Amino acid sequence: MLLVSQLKNEPRVASAARFAPDSPQFLSAIDGAVRRLMQMAEWDSAIQDYCFTACERCIFVPPEVKRILGVQINRVPSRIFNRVFSYIPNGPGGWAPGARGLIDRGTRSLFLTQTSCPSGLVVISSQCEDVGAHVRVQGLDSANQPVISATGKPFIEFDLGGEGGQGHVYDLPSFSKITQVTKTVTRGHVFVYLLDSVLEQPADLVTHILPWQTSADYRMYEVSGIDPEEGEGIEVRIHARRGHVPLTHDDQAVMVDSVDAIVACLKMQDAIDNRDTEAASLFRAEVLNNLRELSMAENYRQERRVEFDPVMRLGGARQKMGR
């Protein structure tokens, strides 16, 4: 696994990027190179298998998934019923109720569809550098009206407190339902849990917001066509193409696990900027050769498991504190 910090310590990368490793321009150049590499070909590192345990027949697909290529439900190949499904020329046409597959229910920013009378929240950042970052919570009161803060704003704002990986508890005295959680850009992942007021510890996971996001963006799919005899533990596997994940901090994994490919891509972009088409063509050939070698060495990546607790209500998820 290649980390941003390793790229910063690689002289070849700094030379090709033409910026100091500790400068924002360096990280921007690396991020642009990785983005171009992810777009250049359907190579193996852009493909990932994911495994989900559905919670009340729902799964949440992480934002890094750009396109689902295939689906298995309880090890049986199945279909994806999305907005274009019924228009595929060689498809069956409209969706038939009871058909086995995943029904696209659109994007969601919260894992919980019901947050009745939350007494408080536990907010955690994986990076201690995020102390002081802002988290905003919007919701409705008992009269089904937006909760207004003491300053007259339609949200309650908190500052992240505590060290990285440690939670900070915030009271929500007038909330009957949470409708949205947003934050400023952070260095670490931010997790927001409902507070179990009896045990005084995190309970259901409300949302997980990635460092560069200001609000979560998950794709929700409902599992259909499952026989009750198959049980509650529905296992969903997807074969998906990943999209680019912006690079924001040193301990982040780079999606292209090849220093050679990144260096060649930086040189290719520099040649393009200088309108040197011959050099750009040579570096592009080098990039593609590096990607082919990487694909042959990697084959397919290991399956990534995304756990959802089946005892939760619709869309509920439980995740350990920390990263």
Residue pairs with C-beta under 8 A, 6 or more apart in sequence:
1 253
1 257
2 253
2 254
2 256
2 257
2 258
2 259
3 250
3 251
3 252
3 253
3 254
4 27
4 30
4 247
4 249
4 250
4 251
4 252
4 254
5 250
5 251
6 259
7 13
7 21
7 30
7 254
7 259
7 262
8 14
8 21
8 22
8 26
8 250
9 21
10 259
12 259
12 263
13 21
13 30
13 259
13 262
13 263
13 266
14 20
14 21
14 26
16 262
16 263
16 266
16 267
16 270
17 25
17 26
17 29
17 30
17 266
18 29
18 270
19 25
19 26
19 29
20 26
27 247
27 248
29 266
30 247
30 254
30 262
30 266
31 246
31 247
32 269
33 262
33 265
33 266
33 269
34 244
34 247
34 254
34 255
34 256
34 262
34 265
35 244
36 265
36 269
37 256
37 261
37 262
37 265
37 287
37 291
38 46
38 242
38 243
38 244
38 255
38 256
39 244
40 287
40 288
40 291
41 288
41 291
42 241
43 291
43 292
43 294
43 295
44 294
44 295
44 298
44 299
44 300
44 301
45 255
45 256
45 257
45 291
45 294
45 295
45 298
45 301
46 241
46 242
46 255
47 69
47 239
47 240
47 241
47 242
47 300
47 301
48 65
48 240
48 242
48 301
48 304
49 237
49 238
49 239
49 240
49 300
49 301
49 302
49 303
49 304
50 61
50 62
50 65
50 237
50 238
50 240
50 303
50 304
50 305
50 306
51 235
51 236
51 237
51 303
51 304
51 305
51 306
52 59
52 235
52 236
52 237
52 238
52 305
52 306
52 307
52 308
53 233
53 234
53 235
53 236
53 307
53 308
53 310
54 223
54 234
54 235
54 236
54 308
54 310
55 308
55 309
55 310
55 312
55 314
55 315
55 316
55 317
56 310
56 312
56 313
56 314
56 315
56 316
57 222
57 223
57 224
57 226
57 234
58 105
58 220
58 221
58 222
58 223
58 308
58 314
58 315
59 102
59 220
59 221
59 223
59 236
59 306
59 308
60 108
60 111
60 218
60 219
60 220
60 221
60 306
60 308
60 315
60 317
61 68
61 218
61 219
61 220
61 221
61 238
61 240
62 218
62 306
63 210
63 213
63 216
63 217
63 218
63 219
63 243
64 242
64 243
64 245
65 219
65 238
65 240
65 241
65 242
65 243
66 240
66 241
66 242
66 243
67 240
67 241
68 80
68 102
68 238
68 239
68 240
69 238
69 239
69 240
69 241
70 77
70 238
70 239
71 77
71 78
71 79
71 80
71 101
71 102
71 236
71 237
71 238
71 239
72 78
72 236
72 237
72 238
73 100
73 101
73 102
73 223
73 225
73 226
73 234
73 235
73 236
73 237
74 226
74 230
74 234
74 235
75 235
75 237
76 100
78 100
78 101
78 102
78 225
79 85
79 99
79 100
79 101
79 102
80 101
80 102
80 104
80 221
81 95
81 99
81 101
81 102
81 103
81 104
81 224
82 104
83 104
85 91
85 95
86 93
86 94
86 95
95 103
98 224
98 225
99 224
99 225
100 224
100 225
100 226
101 223
101 224
101 225
102 221
102 222
102 223
102 224
102 236
103 221
103 222
103 223
103 224
104 219
104 220
104 221
105 220
105 221
105 222
106 219
106 220
107 217
107 218
107 219
107 220
108 216
108 218
108 219
108 220
108 315
109 180
109 181
109 207
109 215
109 216
109 217
109 218
110 178
110 179
110 180
110 181
110 206
110 207
110 216
110 315
111 204
111 205
111 206
111 207
111 208
111 218
111 315
111 316
111 317
112 178
112 194
112 204
112 205
112 206
112 313
112 315
112 316
113 313
113 314
113 315
114 177
114 313
114 314
115 139
115 175
115 177
115 178
115 194
115 206
116 176
116 177
117 175
117 176
118 172
118 175
118 177
118 178
118 194
118 195
119 171
119 172
119 195
119 197
120 169
120 170
120 171
120 172
120 194
120 195
120 197
121 137
121 158
121 169
121 170
121 172
121 192
121 193
121 194
121 195
121 206
122 167
122 168
122 169
122 170
122 192
122 193
122 194
122 195
122 201
122 202
122 321
123 135
123 158
123 160
123 167
123 168
123 170
123 190
123 191
123 192
123 193
124 162
124 165
124 166
124 167
124 168
124 190
124 191
124 192
124 193
124 202
124 321
124 322
125 131
125 133
125 160
125 164
125 165
125 186
125 188
125 189
125 190
125 191
126 164
126 165
126 188
126 189
126 190
126 191
126 322
126 323
127 164
127 186
127 187
127 188
127 249
128 163
128 164
129 164
129 187
129 188
130 160
130 164
130 186
130 187
130 188
130 190
131 159
131 160
131 161
131 162
131 163
132 159
132 160
133 159
133 160
133 183
133 184
133 186
133 190
134 157
134 158
134 159
134 160
134 183
134 184
135 157
135 158
135 159
135 160
135 181
135 182
135 183
135 190
135 192
136 155
136 156
136 157
136 158
136 180
136 181
136 182
136 183
137 155
137 156
137 157
137 158
137 172
137 175
137 178
137 180
137 181
138 146
138 147
138 154
138 155
138 156
138 178
138 179
138 180
138 181
138 182
139 146
139 147
139 156
139 172
139 175
139 176
139 177
139 178
139 179
139 180
140 146
140 147
140 175
140 176
140 177
140 179
141 147
141 174
141 175
141 176
142 174
142 176
144 176
146 154
147 154
147 155
147 156
147 174
147 175
148 154
149 155
149 156
149 157
155 180
156 170
156 172
158 168
158 170
160 168
160 186
160 190
161 168
162 168
164 188
165 321
165 322
165 323
167 193
167 202
167 321
169 195
172 178
178 206
180 215
181 192
181 206
181 207
181 209
181 215
181 216
182 209
182 214
182 215
183 190
183 209
183 213
183 214
183 215
184 214
185 211
185 212
185 213
185 214
185 248
186 211
187 211
187 248
187 249
188 211
188 249
188 323
189 208
189 209
189 210
189 211
189 323
190 208
190 209
191 205
191 207
191 208
191 319
191 321
192 205
192 206
192 207
192 208
192 209
193 202
193 203
193 204
193 205
193 206
193 321
194 202
194 203
194 204
194 206
195 201
195 202
195 203
196 202
196 203
202 321
204 312
204 316
204 317
204 318
205 316
205 317
205 318
205 319
207 216
208 216
208 319
209 215
209 216
210 216
210 245
211 248
211 249
211 252
212 246
212 248
220 315
221 236
223 234
223 236
226 234
232 310
233 310
237 303
242 255
244 255
245 255
247 254
254 262
256 262
256 294
257 294
257 298
258 290
258 291
258 293
258 294
260 290
261 287
261 290
261 291
261 294
264 283
264 286
264 287
264 290
265 283
265 287
267 279
267 283
268 280
268 283
268 284
268 286
268 287
271 277
271 279
271 280
271 283
272 280
307 317
307 318
307 319
308 316
308 317
308 318
309 316
309 317
309 318
312 318
